[in-house]
Amino acid sequence: MTLAEIETWLREEDAGRLERLWAMADGVRRQHVGDAVHLRGLVELSNHCRRQCAYCGIRAGRNELVRYRLTETEIMDCVRLAASLGLGTVVLQAGEDPGLTRDGVAGLVRRIKAETALAVTLSLGERSDDELAAWREAGADRYLLRFETSNPELYRRIHPARPGETRDRLTLLESLRRLGYEVGSGVMVGIPGQTYRDLARDIERLGELRLDMIGLGPYLPHPETPLGRAGQTVMDAAADQVPNSAVMATKAMALARLVCPDANIPATTALATIDRARGHALGLQRGANVIMPDLTPPGYRELYAIYPGKTPLTADRIEAVRAIQALVASLSRSVGRGPGGARHREDVTSRPKECPSWSK
Ligand code: 5AD
């Protein structure tokens, strides 16, 4: 698909033609990754963060936000909950928290791999090659790091570099690949200042990166952030601004499925937040094959407020997973078993030979 075609689809508003886009994405999804929907248990380890991202509710400098970091015992409880619910993967996500040290995270990953059969996905921000290598060595399977936007100017505006920082997220994605991780990335849809051409380029870039996982969600303004406060003004000023709507987010997801047919693509929490009644279902019907239920203990998850309204429909984590399983069944899809890794990489030896826990 050419850049112009992607952009034309993003601008499409005719309901009949959009039905064709959804049907194409759904067909490619079925053909390449099948009807199974993989559930990944999300554990938000810490809301400490050293970054100043203009869009994010847990950015450094939000002094009024209560910060937490889960203990290893609390984390292992979540991990065991994931296993007992039959999930195949845990996603350990956090702000970019230096308190999550190289050796601390490595120990945690080793323990999870030793005590469970779960795949481990990390989403801990921009970390050093040394840390990423140690975590991979410890048995981590996958890493998620969204590049947020492929427009360098917009990226700089919403994601100030740290002093002395030389690597951008795209360079980091290459390191992750070299280290043998399954690699996931993605963008936000409808960032103030993001044009249709920008988003089309983002999608083209997702295809070029040949990602194993693609996470896309609508940008949701957080009132306590610089972008959330200024957003409306920027939006009014930007010609050709992409709206941050559910339909635009699912257009981007459907196109991501077309440019990256084998990828694991979640119906994201952001999509389910902007359309609480139908977000997950729409995602699954327009290209997605993954859902990431939040297993962070109640009491902490409210503090992981990267955007407002992230609270799930039910506070009970088991009930929430059951509801997702019921949704999957209602769409005549099945719940995936096992780790549900990247299909197109199963034939590639991306796994370190020295790591015994792989054999499980
Ligand atoms: N709205 C939507 N998505 C957000 N993220 C962070 N803040 C927001 C927001 N305000 C997304 C980013 C990040 C991921 C973990 O959450 O894309 O990479």
Boltz pocket constraint, residues with backbone or C-beta under 6 A from the ligand:
constraints:
  - pocket:
      binder: B
      contacts: [[A, 55], [A, 56], [A, 57], [A, 145], [A, 146], [A, 148], [A, 186], [A, 187], [A, 188], [A, 217], [A, 218], [A, 219], [A, 220], [A, 221], [A, 222], [A, 270], [A, 306], [A, 307]]
      max_distance: 6.0
